[in-house]
Amino acid sequence: MKITLDPEFYSLEAVADMTQQFSDFMRVESVVGEEMLLIMNVKQEYDEERSQIINAFLNNILELSIQDIMNNER
């Protein structure tokens, strides 16, 4: 699955952290330019939980990115 994120909002650090945490379940490649492109491939043995894994991965990136923004505003 490919998804495009806004690099001005989403934290590269959050993507890197979640990529590491989800490495047992999926492989993630990220390409950053004007946009941040994520290419996510869930491992075959977890294919039945694919939607839940991707959803959790993206929600965690969103939460960490919001935390980064809030911390930087202080």
C-alpha positions as CSV (number, residue, x, y, z in Angstrom):
1,M,0.0,0.0,0.0
2,K,1.2,3.5,-0.8
3,I,0.2,6.6,1.1
4,T,1.3,10.2,0.8
5,L,1.7,12.3,3.9
6,D,2.4,16.0,4.5
7,P,6.1,16.2,5.7
8,E,5.4,19.6,7.3
9,F,2.9,17.9,9.7
10,Y,4.1,14.3,10.0
11,S,7.3,13.8,11.8
12,L,10.1,11.8,10.2
13,E,11.1,10.7,13.6
14,A,7.6,9.3,14.2
15,V,7.8,7.4,11.0
16,A,11.2,6.0,11.8
17,D,10.1,5.0,15.3
18,M,7.0,3.2,14.1
19,T,8.8,1.5,11.2
20,Q,11.2,0.0,13.8
21,Q,8.4,-1.0,16.2
22,F,6.3,-2.6,13.4
23,S,9.3,-4.4,11.7
24,D,8.1,-7.8,12.9
25,F,4.8,-7.3,11.0
26,M,5.6,-5.2,8.0
27,R,8.2,-3.5,5.8
28,V,8.0,0.2,5.3
29,E,9.9,2.3,2.8
30,S,9.7,6.1,3.0
31,V,10.6,8.7,0.3
32,V,10.7,12.3,1.3
33,G,10.5,15.3,-1.0
34,E,7.8,17.8,-1.3
35,E,5.6,15.0,0.1
36,M,6.3,12.0,2.2
37,L,5.6,8.7,0.4
38,L,5.2,5.6,2.5
39,I,5.2,2.2,0.9
40,M,3.9,-0.4,3.3
41,N,4.0,-4.2,2.8
42,V,2.5,-6.4,5.5
43,K,4.3,-9.7,5.8
44,Q,2.3,-12.6,4.3
45,E,1.8,-14.4,7.6
46,Y,-0.1,-11.4,8.9
47,D,-2.2,-10.8,5.8
48,E,-5.5,-11.5,7.7
49,E,-4.7,-8.6,10.1
50,R,-3.3,-6.3,7.3
51,S,-5.9,-3.6,7.8
52,Q,-5.6,-3.5,11.6
53,I,-1.7,-3.4,11.3
54,I,-1.7,-0.6,8.8
55,N,-4.4,1.3,10.7
56,A,-2.4,1.0,14.0
57,F,0.8,2.0,12.3
58,L,-0.7,5.2,10.8
59,N,-2.6,6.1,14.0
60,N,0.6,5.9,16.0
61,I,2.5,8.1,13.5
62,L,-0.3,10.6,13.7
63,E,-0.3,10.6,17.6
64,L,3.5,10.9,17.7
65,S,3.5,13.7,15.2
66,I,0.9,15.6,17.2
67,Q,3.0,15.1,20.3
68,D,6.1,16.5,18.5
69,I,4.1,19.6,17.4
70,M,2.8,20.2,20.9
71,N,6.2,19.8,22.5
72,N,7.8,22.2,20.0
73,E,5.2,24.8,20.7
74,R,6.1,24.9,24.4
